[in-house]
Amino acid sequence: MAHDFLIFDFGTNEEVAQQARHKVEGWTQGFRLGKKMLLKFEREAADDSSEPETDAKKASASKKKSAAKADGAEPSAKVRVLVRLDFSDHEKLSHQRWLDRIPTEEPFKSAKAEIIRQGQPGFAEAAELFDSLS
């Protein structure tokens, strides 16, 4: 089975990343793709403070983080969306059409895109990363 990864870097724009998630979910339901198109989020906290925190700073930071998590995500978190296309060998045309279509659709246009095909350098790392995300 041929599967490829599309990695989109949305920076700190969580709203556009959520629009992309809704778009993929709509395609999955509308075209009855099932497990052929899967999406996962990778969030990296952009912590700019390199100085050690004191107890007071830790307490206020933990309150801010818990409040931010209650809102959905950390406000300064970098968001990457990983989309795995997993089509069988006899669906090569559909596979190629989705590879061509996804980066040109509206929520994905604004993101920095990277396509990693099976057999290319970095494929094993992308597969491991995708499997490790929940």
Secondary structure by P-SEA (a helix, b strand, c coil): cbbbbbbbbccccaaaaaaaaaaaaaaaaaacccccbbbbbbbbccccccccccaaaaaaaaaaaaaaaaacccccbbbbbbbbbbbcccaaaaaaaaaacccccccccccbbbbbcccccaaaaaaaaaaacc
